[in-house]
Amino acid sequence: MSKTIQAVRGMNDCLPSETNIWQMVESVLRRVASNYGFAEIRMPIVESTALFKRSIGEVTDIVEKEMYTFDDRNGDSLTLRPEGTACCVRAGNQHGLLYNQEQRLWYMGPMFRHERPQKGRYRQFHQFGLEAFGIATPDIDAEVISLTYRLWKELGIDEFVTLELNSLGSNEERAAYRDALVTFLSEKEDLLDDDSKRRMHTNPLRVLDSKNPDVQKALEGAPKLADYFGEESTKHFEGVCQRLDAAGIKYVLNDKLVRGLDYYNRTVFEWTTDSLGAQGTICAGGRYDGLVEQLGGKATPGFGFALGIERLVLMLTSLDKVQNVRPQVDAYVISLGEGVDIKATALAEQWRDEVPQTRIQTHCGGGNMKKQIKRADKSGAQVALILGEDELVNQQVTVKYLRGQQEQQQMAFDKVPALLKSLL
């Protein structure tokens, strides 16, 4: 007997018992993005490796350790996309969507990073991302953050998340701060862990968000990024905060929030939760005004975010927020008796024509009443529509309610569409 083949470690199946939750989440994401004027863009999952080296930064953990990179038959270096912003910018540049234009785009799909798999962190994971191009003012920062808050309200988890907010200033201000921070860290090097010592010379701002308490203690007295801001950066961040205040969106200022990617500047934010243990960030993003030009386009401001769908589904499940998710099937058609299944199939097709948004499953494979009712219940359907020889003669079905306490009833064929509409 041959060995059973398993899924690749960290790349998981999404089973039928879970997909209805995913579909519900995806539906909310699509609807809210559309309601704010964002349009969908779809990019390939394989891109040139140079795209991510130029955008994310060659000395980041993603590029150094986590990317799935390979040479194709032509010798070109290709990478399974580890994130979506760089892909979206590449597509915008390539198709002339960005220069001297405003674009509001969203995307959804799989990303790939070779990390150590753990709860809420996988090697193939799915992200929803949203990018706004061509607007340099703080109003778009606040609007996009407001959009994320609306997502949490729609999903019923707004009371379980916290918005953390910071500004990284301009690229020039950030560079000046970086030099000052390296000087400070060099004097504290003996107090840093190995990871922070490495980052001190490659991406020193990442030392600020170290989870090591000893490193955080060593950071006491470190220079503050805000002290290096000019008037324009200060005014921009104040504008973001004022708009969030006016909208009633609460936030926590976190001067150690820097994000892990090199292309961010000015506003950065994260939504965090205590409901997922160590993997507390469910959504993060910010402004990246230099990225379009960095990837070969004309200078174009940008602001966006990404959220992990696996973590969102995990959070909804752990908080028991999925009771009202619509089942895969609304009505299950049962047929009993010689040749009744033929009429049952025809009736099901007729009802699908009349109420196309209703999900109707007909029983196939025969079996007695007990077996078919068991299958109907397992399907998640709200009602079983039972058609036997007597019902066929009387041109009616027996309606058995599978959820709740309603009494079984007889119903004429032509009344069934109204029942089906009531189930939606």
C-alpha positions in Angstrom: 0.0 0.0 0.0 1.5 3.4 -1.0 2.1 6.1 1.5 -0.7 8.7 1.8 0.5 12.1 0.6 0.0 14.9 3.0 -0.2 18.7 2.5 3.0 20.7 2.6 3.8 21.8 6.1 2.3 25.2 6.9 0.0 25.0 3.8 -3.5 24.1 5.0 -6.7 22.8 3.5 -9.9 24.8 4.1 -12.6 22.2 4.6 -16.3 22.5 3.7 -17.1 22.9 7.4 -15.0 26.1 7.4 -15.6 27.7 4.0 -18.9 29.2 4.8 -17.2 31.3 7.5 -14.5 32.3 5.0 -17.2 33.3 2.5 -19.0 35.4 5.0 -15.8 37.2 5.9 -14.8 37.7 2.3 -18.3 39.0 1.5 -18.0 41.7 4.3 -14.5 42.7 3.0 -15.7 43.1 -0.5 -18.8 45.0 0.4 -17.1 47.5 2.7 -14.3 48.1 0.3 -16.8 48.7 -2.5 -18.8 51.1 -0.3 -15.8 53.3 0.1 -15.2 53.5 -3.6 -12.4 50.8 -3.9 -12.3 48.5 -7.0 -10.8 45.0 -7.1 -7.5 44.3 -8.8 -6.1 40.7 -9.3 -2.3 40.1 -9.5 -0.4 36.9 -10.2 1.0 35.0 -7.3 4.5 34.7 -9.0 6.6 37.8 -9.5 10.1 38.7 -10.4 12.3 38.4 -7.3 13.8 41.8 -7.9 10.3 43.4 -7.2 10.5 42.3 -3.5 14.2 43.0 -3.0 13.7 46.6 -4.3 10.4 47.2 -2.3 10.7 45.3 0.9 14.5 45.7 1.3 17.2 43.1 0.9 18.1 43.1 4.6 14.6 42.4 5.9 13.7 39.0 7.4 11.2 38.4 4.6 13.8 38.7 1.8 16.7 37.1 3.7 14.9 34.2 5.2 11.2 33.8 4.3 10.7 34.1 0.5 9.9 31.1 -1.7 12.3 31.9 -4.5 13.4 29.7 -7.5 14.9 29.9 -11.0 12.6 29.0 -13.8 13.6 27.2 -17.0 14.9 30.4 -18.5 17.1 31.1 -15.5 14.9 34.0 -14.3 14.6 34.4 -10.5 11.0 34.2 -9.5 9.3 34.4 -6.1 5.9 33.4 -4.7 4.5 36.8 -3.5 5.1 37.3 0.2 2.9 40.4 0.3 0.6 42.4 -2.0 1.5 46.0 -1.9 4.6 45.7 -4.1 2.6 43.6 -6.6 -0.2 46.2 -6.7 2.4 49.0 -7.3 4.1 46.9 -10.1 0.7 46.3 -11.8 -0.2 50.0 -11.5 3.1 51.1 -13.0 2.9 48.6 -15.8 -0.6 49.5 -16.9 -0.4 53.2 -16.4 -2.9 53.4 -13.5 -0.9 55.6 -11.1 0.8 58.7 -12.4 -1.3 61.9 -12.1 -4.3 59.8 -11.1 -6.1 58.7 -8.0 -6.7 55.0 -7.6 -8.5 53.1 -4.9 -7.8 49.4 -5.2 -8.3 46.2 -3.2 -7.1 42.6 -3.6 -7.5 39.3 -1.9 -5.6 36.0 -2.2 -2.8 33.7 -1.0 0.7 34.9 0.1 3.7 32.8 0.9 6.4 33.0 3.5 8.7 30.2 4.8 8.1 30.9 8.5 7.8 28.5 11.4 4.2 27.4 11.3 2.1 28.1 14.4 -1.4 29.0 15.3 -2.4 32.0 13.2 0.8 32.0 11.1 1.2 29.8 8.1 3.5 29.4 5.1 0.6 29.9 2.7 -1.7 32.4 4.2 -4.4 34.7 2.7 -4.6 38.4 2.9 -7.0 41.1 2.0 -5.2 44.3 1.0 -6.3 47.8 0.1 -4.2 50.6 -1.5 -5.0 54.3 -2.2 -2.8 56.1 -4.7 -2.3 59.7 -5.7 -3.5 61.4 -2.4 -0.8 62.9 -0.2 -3.1 64.5 2.4 -4.0 63.1 5.8 -7.7 62.7 5.0 -7.1 59.5 3.0 -5.0 58.0 5.9 -7.9 58.6 8.3 -10.5 57.4 5.8 -8.7 54.1 5.2 -8.3 53.6 8.9 -12.0 54.4 9.3 -12.7 51.7 6.7 -10.9 49.1 8.8 -12.9 50.1 11.9 -16.1 49.6 9.9 -14.9 46.1 9.0 -14.6 45.3 12.7 -18.1 46.7 13.4 -19.6 44.7 10.6 -18.0 41.5 11.9 -19.0 42.3 15.5 -15.5 42.4 16.9 -14.9 46.2 17.3 -14.9 45.9 21.2 -12.0 43.3 21.0 -9.5 45.3 19.0 -7.2 48.2 19.7 -5.8 50.7 17.1 -2.1 51.6 17.6 -0.9 54.6 15.7 2.5 56.2 15.0 4.3 58.4 12.4 7.7 57.6 10.9 8.1 61.1 9.4 9.5 61.6 6.0 12.2 59.4 4.5 14.8 62.1 5.2 13.7 62.5 8.8 13.6 58.8 9.3 17.2 58.5 8.0 18.4 61.2 10.4 16.7 59.4 13.3 18.2 56.1 12.2 21.7 57.4 12.6 20.9 58.8 16.1 19.4 55.5 17.1 22.3 53.4 15.8 24.6 55.7 17.9 22.5 55.1 21.0 22.2 51.3 20.4 26.0 51.0 19.9 26.5 52.3 23.5 24.0 49.6 24.7 25.1 46.8 22.5 26.1 44.5 25.4 22.5 44.7 26.7 21.0 43.6 23.4 20.0 40.1 22.3 21.6 38.6 19.1 18.6 39.5 17.0 18.7 43.1 18.0 22.5 43.3 17.5 22.0 42.1 13.9 19.1 44.5 13.3 21.1 47.4 14.7 23.2 47.3 11.6 20.6 46.3 9.0 17.2 47.7 10.1 17.7 49.4 13.5 14.1 50.7 13.8 12.9 47.1 14.2 14.9 46.9 17.5 12.2 49.3 18.9 9.5 46.7 18.6 11.5 43.8 20.1 9.4 41.6 22.3 12.4 40.9 24.6 11.8 42.7 27.9 15.6 43.1 28.5 15.9 44.9 25.1 13.0 47.1 26.0 14.7 48.1 29.2 17.9 48.9 27.3 15.8 51.2 25.1 14.9 53.5 28.0 16.2 56.9 27.2 16.5 56.2 23.4 16.0 59.2 21.1 12.4 59.7 20.0 11.5 59.7 16.3 9.0 62.5 16.7 11.9 64.8 17.8 13.2 64.6 14.3 10.0 65.6 12.6 9.7 68.9 10.6 6.6 71.0 10.6 5.0 69.2 7.6 5.3 65.7 9.1 4.0 66.9 12.5 1.0 68.7 10.8 0.2 65.6 8.7 0.1 63.3 11.7 -2.0 65.8 13.7 -4.4 65.9 10.8 -4.8 62.1 10.9 -5.5 62.2 14.6 -7.9 65.0 14.4 -10.0 63.2 11.8 -10.0 60.0 13.8 -11.1 61.9 16.9 -13.9 63.6 15.0 -15.1 60.1 13.8 -15.0 58.8 17.4 -12.4 56.2 16.6 -10.2 55.6 19.6 -6.5 54.9 19.3 -3.3 54.5 21.3 -0.1 56.4 20.3 2.8 53.9 20.1 6.1 55.5 19.3 7.7 52.1 19.0 5.4 51.0 16.2 7.6 51.0 13.1 6.3 48.1 10.8 8.7 45.5 9.3 8.9 46.8 5.7 11.4 49.5 4.5 9.0 51.4 2.3 6.8 52.9 5.0 6.9 56.6 5.9 4.7 59.0 7.9 1.5 57.3 9.2 1.7 53.7 10.3 -1.0 51.7 12.2 -1.8 48.3 13.6 -5.0 46.8 14.9 -4.2 44.4 17.7 -6.2 42.0 19.9 -5.7 39.9 23.0 -8.0 37.2 21.6 -5.3 35.4 19.6 -2.4 34.9 22.1 1.0 35.7 20.7 -0.3 36.5 17.2 -2.0 39.7 18.3 -1.9 41.8 15.1 -4.8 41.3 12.8 -4.4 44.3 10.4 -1.5 46.7 9.7 -0.5 49.3 7.2 0.5 52.9 6.6 1.8 55.4 4.1 4.5 54.6 1.5 5.0 57.8 -0.6 8.3 56.7 -2.1 7.5 53.2 -3.2 6.0 53.8 -6.6 9.1 55.8 -7.7 11.4 53.2 -6.1 9.8 50.6 -8.4 10.3 52.6 -11.6 7.2 54.8 -11.7 6.7 58.5 -11.4 6.5 59.8 -7.8 3.1 58.9 -6.4 1.9 58.9 -2.8 0.3 55.8 -1.5 -1.5 54.5 1.6 -2.8 51.0 2.4 -3.1 48.0 4.7 -3.3 44.3 4.7 -5.1 41.9 7.1 -4.7 38.2 7.5 -7.9 36.3 6.8 -6.8 33.1 8.7 -6.3 35.2 11.8 -9.6 37.0 11.3 -11.5 33.7 10.9 -9.7 32.3 14.0 -10.7 35.3 16.0 -14.3 35.2 15.0 -14.4 31.5 15.9 -12.7 31.9 19.2 -15.1 34.7 20.1 -18.1 32.7 19.0 -19.1 35.3 16.4 -20.1 32.8 13.7 -23.4 31.5 14.9 -25.3 33.5 12.2 -23.2 32.4 9.3 -25.5 31.2 6.5 -25.3 27.4 6.0 -24.2 25.9 2.7 -27.8 24.6 2.0 -31.2 26.3 2.7 -33.6 23.5 1.6 -33.1 19.8 1.2 -35.4 17.9 -1.1 -36.3 14.3 -0.1 -38.1 11.8 -2.4 -39.7 8.6 -1.4 -41.3 6.0 -3.6 -40.9 4.5 -7.1 -40.0 7.2 -9.7 -40.7 10.1 -7.3 -37.1 11.3 -7.5 -37.7 12.2 -11.1 -40.4 14.6 -10.2 -38.4 15.9 -7.2 -35.5 16.7 -9.5 -37.8 18.6 -11.9 -39.4 20.5 -9.1 -36.1 21.5 -7.6 -35.0 22.9 -10.9 -38.2 24.9 -11.2 -37.8 26.3 -7.7 -34.2 27.3 -8.5 -35.5 29.2 -11.5 -38.0 31.0 -9.4 -35.8 31.8 -6.4 -32.2 31.6 -7.8 -30.5 32.9 -4.7 -31.8 29.9 -2.7 -29.5 27.0 -2.2 -31.4 23.8 -2.7 -29.9 20.3 -2.5 -31.7 17.2 -3.8 -31.1 13.9 -2.2 -29.3 11.4 -4.4 -28.5 7.8 -3.9 -31.8 6.5 -2.6 -32.5 5.4 1.0 -35.3 5.3 3.4 -36.9 8.3 5.2 -34.6 8.0 8.3 -31.4 8.1 6.1 -32.6 11.0 4.0 -33.6 13.1 7.0 -30.2 12.4 8.6 -28.5 13.7 5.4 -30.8 16.7 5.3 -30.0 17.6 8.9 -26.2 17.2 8.3 -26.4 19.5 5.3 -27.4 22.4 7.6 -30.6 23.1 5.7 -33.4 24.9 7.5 -36.1 22.8 6.0 -36.6 19.4 4.3 -39.1 19.3 1.4 -40.5 15.8 1.4 -42.1 14.4 -1.7 -43.7 11.0 -1.5 -46.3 9.2 -3.7 -49.2 10.7 -1.8 -47.7 14.2 -2.1 -47.2 13.7 -5.8 -50.9 12.8 -6.2 -52.0 15.9 -4.2 -49.5 18.2 -5.9 -47.9 19.2 -2.6 -44.8 18.7 -0.4 -44.4 18.0 3.3 -42.3 20.8 4.9 -40.3 19.5 7.9 -38.5 22.3 9.8 -35.0 21.1 10.8 -34.2 24.1 13.0 -36.5 25.5 15.7 -39.8 24.1 16.9 -42.2 24.8 14.0 -44.8 22.1 13.2 -44.5 20.1 10.1 -47.0 21.2 7.4 -48.3 20.4 3.9 -47.8 23.0 1.1 -48.8 23.2 -2.5 -46.0 23.1 -5.1 -46.7 26.7 -6.2 -46.4 28.0 -2.6 -42.9 26.7 -2.1 -41.1 29.6 -3.7 -42.5 32.0 -1.1 -41.3 29.7 1.6 -37.8 29.6 0.0 -37.7 33.4 -0.1 -38.5 33.5 3.6 -35.4 31.5 4.3 -33.0 34.0 2.8 
